[in-house]
Amino acid sequence: MLCRIAESLFWLGRYVERADDTARILDAYLHRLLEDPWSDEDAACRSLHAILGLAAEEGKPCDMGTVLDRLAFDASSAGSIDGALRAGRENALSAREVVSTEMWECLNSTWHQLAEQRLAARRSGPHAYLGLVRRRAALFFGLADSTMSRDDGWRFVLLGRSLERVDMTARLLAVRVLAAVHAPDWPTLLSASGADEAFMRTHGAAGDKVGVAEFLLLDRGFPRSVLHALTTAEDCLAELGSPALAGVPSGGQWGRPDPARLPIGRMRTRLEYLDTRELGGSGADGLPLLLRDLQQACGDAARAVAERFFPYDGPVEWSMEGA
């Protein structure tokens, strides 16, 4: 597989997952504000910016209109829903010979519907817009599972989705734990993670900090949990590490560990054997440190994947013979 196609597939998985997760987060926050008209809208909107790693403007009130313009409708930013879907569509077009026709049609038709949905969202609210994004993201990944061969192309899509999912879940939990002043409550956080119904079936009632964190981080049966996503990412990297693709053994050249698998494997092993009592801690050895390490591991893994599978040597320079 060409490096450029592998890179496009990896980022395709990341961008579609980013649009889905951002839509879920915005939808959960909007429902919270509607159900509780006395909640602090400015604080909630600043919390949304913090989750996505953006700085809200100081000295100006921050409301949902501002948030939607920046986090949903800004097509120039890959951190917004529109921007992520635009970038995902461009990557799908670059890998058109590998992406199935049904996947392409799903993503392309979604992109062309966004303009109409944006106008409707400004008139009557963003619920239909966010719902469309969530449904089409689920459809896209369902089509990827059902129409792509289980080859390296499918693994790159799955790897990108898994790393993005770990990062977004860690961001959500970090804002709740580290920025409690204007953080979402636990039910809102579960809803934003798509885990509210699954959590209720498992635990029977809304949980506390330890219960929710344990479910989102460690539950093996929930596909959006961090442990499940890390395991999937590590499996993909193990299968992608064949000599046919990378030119080195899966364990790494000269017996050294694969730098792409190393941060993912370390965090997966750490979660596998984690003492759940650590999740209740607030100091250096508690949940905050774990969440920071998760985000760091995702960044390290993404950089290592790029260095190993998507090398860029710069443009070719031609010279005249004898010059």
C-alpha positions as CSV (number, residue, x, y, z in Angstrom):
1,M,0.0,0.0,0.0
2,L,1.3,3.5,-0.9
3,C,2.2,5.6,2.1
4,R,-0.1,8.5,1.1
5,I,-3.1,6.1,0.9
6,A,-2.3,4.6,4.3
7,E,-2.0,8.1,5.8
8,S,-5.3,9.2,4.2
9,L,-7.1,6.2,5.6
10,F,-5.6,6.8,9.1
11,W,-6.8,10.4,9.1
12,L,-10.1,9.4,7.6
13,G,-10.8,7.3,10.7
14,R,-9.7,10.1,13.0
15,Y,-11.7,12.9,11.4
16,V,-15.0,11.0,11.2
17,E,-14.6,9.9,14.8
18,R,-13.7,13.5,15.8
19,A,-16.9,14.8,14.2
20,D,-19.0,12.1,15.9
21,D,-17.5,12.7,19.3
22,T,-17.8,16.5,19.0
23,A,-21.5,16.2,18.0
24,R,-22.1,13.9,21.0
25,I,-20.5,16.4,23.4
26,L,-22.3,19.4,22.0
27,D,-25.7,17.6,22.0
28,A,-25.2,16.5,25.7
29,Y,-24.3,20.0,26.7
30,L,-27.3,21.5,24.9
31,H,-29.7,19.1,26.5
32,R,-28.2,20.0,29.9
33,L,-28.6,23.7,29.4
34,L,-32.2,23.2,28.2
35,E,-33.1,21.0,31.2
36,D,-31.5,23.4,33.6
37,P,-32.2,27.0,32.6
38,W,-30.4,28.3,35.8
39,S,-27.1,26.7,34.8
40,D,-24.2,28.9,34.0
41,E,-24.1,29.0,30.2
42,D,-20.8,30.9,30.0
43,A,-19.1,28.3,32.3
44,A,-20.5,25.4,30.3
45,C,-19.3,26.9,27.0
46,R,-15.8,27.5,28.4
47,S,-15.8,23.9,29.5
48,L,-16.6,22.8,25.9
49,H,-13.7,24.8,24.6
50,A,-11.4,23.2,27.2
51,I,-12.5,19.7,26.2
52,L,-11.5,20.3,22.6
53,G,-8.3,22.0,23.6
54,L,-9.3,25.5,22.5
55,A,-9.1,28.7,24.4
56,A,-12.3,30.8,24.8
57,E,-11.9,34.5,24.4
58,E,-11.3,36.3,27.7
59,G,-13.3,39.3,28.6
60,K,-16.2,38.4,26.4
61,P,-19.3,36.3,27.3
62,C,-19.3,32.8,25.8
63,D,-22.7,31.4,24.7
64,M,-23.9,28.5,22.7
65,G,-24.2,30.5,19.5
66,T,-20.5,31.3,19.7
67,V,-19.7,27.7,20.6
68,L,-21.6,26.3,17.6
69,D,-20.0,28.8,15.2
70,R,-16.6,27.7,16.3
71,L,-17.0,24.0,17.2
72,A,-19.6,23.0,14.8
73,F,-19.9,25.2,11.7
74,D,-16.3,26.4,11.1
75,A,-15.3,24.6,8.0
76,S,-11.7,26.0,8.1
77,S,-10.9,24.3,11.4
78,A,-10.3,20.5,11.6
79,G,-11.3,20.8,15.3
80,S,-14.9,21.6,14.4
81,I,-17.6,19.2,13.0
82,D,-17.7,20.8,9.6
83,G,-14.0,21.0,9.3
84,A,-13.4,17.4,10.4
85,L,-16.0,16.1,7.9
86,R,-14.4,18.3,5.2
87,A,-11.0,16.9,6.0
88,G,-12.4,13.4,6.2
89,R,-14.0,13.7,2.8
90,E,-10.7,15.0,1.3
91,N,-8.9,12.0,2.7
92,A,-11.5,9.6,1.4
93,L,-11.1,11.2,-2.0
94,S,-7.4,10.7,-1.8
95,A,-7.9,7.0,-1.0
96,R,-10.8,6.5,-3.3
97,E,-9.4,3.3,-4.8
98,V,-9.4,1.7,-1.4
99,V,-12.5,3.2,0.3
100,S,-15.7,1.3,-0.7
101,T,-18.3,3.1,-2.9
102,E,-20.9,2.9,-0.1
103,M,-18.5,4.6,2.4
104,W,-17.7,7.3,-0.1
105,E,-21.3,8.0,-0.9
106,C,-22.2,8.1,2.8
107,L,-19.5,10.7,3.5
108,N,-20.0,12.7,0.3
109,S,-23.8,13.0,0.8
110,T,-23.3,13.9,4.4
111,W,-21.0,16.7,3.4
112,H,-23.4,18.1,0.9
113,Q,-26.3,18.1,3.4
114,L,-24.4,20.1,6.0
115,A,-25.0,23.5,4.4
116,E,-28.8,23.0,4.5
117,Q,-28.6,21.6,8.0
118,R,-26.6,24.6,9.2
119,L,-29.2,27.0,8.0
120,A,-31.9,24.9,9.7
121,A,-29.8,24.8,12.9
122,R,-29.6,28.6,13.0
123,R,-33.4,28.9,12.7
124,S,-34.7,26.1,14.9
125,G,-31.7,24.8,16.9
126,P,-28.8,22.4,16.2
127,H,-30.4,19.1,17.3
128,A,-31.2,17.9,13.8
129,Y,-27.7,18.9,12.6
130,L,-26.0,17.1,15.4
131,G,-28.2,14.1,15.0
132,L,-27.4,13.8,11.3
133,V,-23.7,13.8,12.1
134,R,-24.0,11.2,14.7
135,R,-26.1,8.9,12.6
136,R,-23.9,9.3,9.5
137,A,-20.7,8.6,11.5
138,A,-22.2,5.4,12.8
139,L,-23.3,4.5,9.3
140,F,-19.9,5.2,7.9
141,F,-18.1,3.0,10.4
142,G,-20.7,0.3,10.0
143,L,-20.1,0.4,6.2
144,A,-16.4,0.2,6.8
145,D,-16.9,-2.9,8.9
146,S,-19.2,-4.5,6.4
147,T,-17.7,-3.5,3.0
148,M,-13.9,-3.4,3.5
149,S,-11.7,-6.5,3.4
150,R,-9.8,-7.1,6.7
151,D,-6.6,-5.8,5.1
152,D,-4.2,-3.1,5.9
153,G,-6.5,-0.4,4.6
154,W,-9.2,-1.3,7.1
155,R,-6.7,-1.5,9.9
156,F,-5.5,2.0,9.3
157,V,-9.1,3.3,9.4
158,L,-9.7,1.4,12.7
159,L,-6.4,2.5,14.1
160,G,-7.2,6.2,13.5
161,R,-10.7,5.8,15.0
162,S,-9.3,4.1,18.1
163,L,-6.6,6.7,18.9
164,E,-9.1,9.5,18.4
165,R,-11.6,7.8,20.7
166,V,-9.1,7.3,23.5
167,D,-8.0,11.0,23.2
168,M,-11.5,12.4,23.3
169,T,-12.6,10.2,26.2
170,A,-9.5,11.2,28.2
171,R,-10.3,14.9,27.4
172,L,-13.8,14.6,28.7
173,L,-12.8,12.9,31.9
174,A,-9.9,15.4,32.4
175,V,-12.2,18.4,32.2
176,R,-14.6,16.8,34.8
177,V,-11.8,15.9,37.2
178,L,-9.3,18.8,36.7
179,A,-11.7,21.7,36.0
180,A,-14.6,21.1,38.3
181,V,-15.6,24.8,38.4
182,H,-17.4,24.6,35.1
183,A,-17.2,20.9,34.3
184,P,-20.1,18.7,33.2
185,D,-21.9,16.6,35.8
186,W,-21.4,12.8,35.6
187,P,-24.7,12.1,33.8
188,T,-23.8,14.7,31.1
189,L,-20.4,13.2,30.7
190,L,-21.9,9.7,30.3
191,S,-24.3,11.0,27.6
192,A,-21.5,12.8,25.8
193,S,-19.6,9.6,25.7
194,G,-22.5,7.6,24.3
195,A,-22.3,5.5,27.5
196,D,-25.4,6.6,29.5
197,E,-27.7,3.6,28.6
198,A,-24.9,1.0,28.8
199,F,-23.8,2.3,32.2
200,M,-27.3,2.2,33.5
201,R,-27.8,-1.4,32.4
202,T,-24.5,-2.3,34.1
203,H,-24.8,-0.3,37.3
204,G,-28.5,0.4,37.6
205,A,-28.2,4.1,38.6
206,A,-26.2,7.3,37.9
207,G,-22.7,6.7,39.3
208,D,-20.1,8.7,41.1
209,K,-16.6,9.7,40.0
210,V,-15.1,6.2,40.6
211,G,-17.9,4.3,39.0
212,V,-18.1,6.4,35.8
213,A,-14.4,6.6,35.4
214,E,-14.0,2.9,35.9
215,F,-16.7,2.2,33.2
216,L,-15.3,4.6,30.6
217,L,-11.7,3.6,31.2
218,L,-11.8,-0.1,32.0
219,D,-15.0,-1.8,30.8
220,R,-14.0,-4.5,28.4
221,G,-17.5,-5.0,26.9
222,F,-18.2,-1.4,26.0
223,P,-16.7,-0.5,22.6
224,R,-16.2,3.2,23.4
225,S,-14.2,2.5,26.6
226,V,-10.5,3.5,26.7
227,L,-9.3,-0.1,27.4
228,H,-11.3,-1.5,24.4
229,A,-10.0,1.2,22.1
230,L,-6.4,0.7,23.2
231,T,-6.6,-3.0,22.7
232,T,-8.0,-2.5,19.2
233,A,-5.3,0.0,18.4
234,E,-2.6,-2.3,19.6
235,D,-4.0,-5.3,17.6
236,C,-4.0,-3.1,14.5
237,L,-0.4,-2.1,15.0
238,A,0.6,-5.7,15.6
239,E,-0.9,-6.8,12.3
240,L,0.4,-3.7,10.4
241,G,3.9,-4.5,11.7
242,S,4.5,-7.2,9.1
243,P,7.7,-7.1,6.9
244,A,5.5,-6.8,3.8
245,L,4.3,-3.3,4.9
246,A,7.0,-1.8,7.1
247,G,10.1,-3.7,6.3
248,V,10.8,-4.7,9.9
249,P,9.5,-7.4,12.2
250,S,6.4,-6.7,14.3
251,G,8.6,-6.6,17.4
252,G,10.8,-3.9,16.0
253,Q,14.1,-3.8,14.2
254,W,17.0,-5.7,16.0
255,G,14.7,-6.8,18.7
256,R,13.7,-3.4,19.9
257,P,10.1,-2.7,20.7
258,D,8.0,-1.1,18.0
259,P,7.9,2.7,18.8
260,A,4.3,2.9,17.5
261,R,3.1,0.1,19.7
262,L,5.1,1.0,22.8
263,P,3.1,3.8,24.3
264,I,-0.2,2.1,23.4
265,G,0.9,-1.2,24.9
266,R,2.2,0.4,28.1
267,M,-1.1,2.2,28.7
268,R,-3.1,-0.9,27.9
269,T,-1.1,-3.0,30.3
270,R,-1.4,-0.2,32.9
271,L,-5.2,-0.2,32.6
272,E,-5.3,-4.0,32.6
273,Y,-3.8,-4.2,36.1
274,L,-5.0,-0.9,37.5
275,D,-6.1,-0.9,41.1
276,T,-9.5,0.8,40.8
277,R,-8.9,2.6,44.2
278,E,-6.5,4.8,42.3
279,L,-9.4,6.3,40.4
280,G,-10.6,8.0,43.5
281,G,-7.4,9.8,44.1
282,S,-6.9,13.5,43.2
283,G,-3.2,13.7,43.8
284,A,-0.2,12.9,41.6
285,D,-0.9,9.2,41.7
286,G,-4.6,9.4,41.0
287,L,-6.9,9.8,38.0
288,P,-5.5,13.2,36.8
289,L,-2.1,11.7,36.2
290,L,-3.6,8.7,34.4
291,L,-5.6,10.9,32.1
292,R,-2.6,13.1,31.3
293,D,-0.6,10.0,30.5
294,L,-3.4,8.7,28.2
295,Q,-3.4,11.9,26.1
296,Q,0.4,11.8,26.0
297,A,0.4,8.2,24.8
298,C,-2.1,9.0,22.0
299,G,0.1,11.8,20.8
300,D,3.3,9.7,21.0
301,A,1.6,6.9,19.2
302,A,0.3,9.1,16.4
303,R,3.7,10.7,15.8
304,A,5.4,7.2,15.8
305,V,2.8,5.9,13.3
306,A,3.5,8.9,11.1
307,E,7.2,8.4,11.2
308,R,7.0,4.7,10.5
309,F,4.3,4.4,8.0
310,F,4.0,7.8,6.4
311,P,7.6,9.0,5.9
312,Y,8.0,12.2,4.0
313,D,11.4,12.8,2.4
314,G,10.6,16.2,0.8
315,P,10.1,17.0,-2.9
316,V,12.3,15.5,-5.5
317,E,14.8,17.9,-7.1
318,W,15.8,17.3,-10.7
319,S,19.1,18.5,-12.0
320,M,20.6,18.6,-15.5
321,E,23.0,15.9,-16.4
322,G,26.6,17.1,-16.1
323,A,25.5,20.2,-14.1
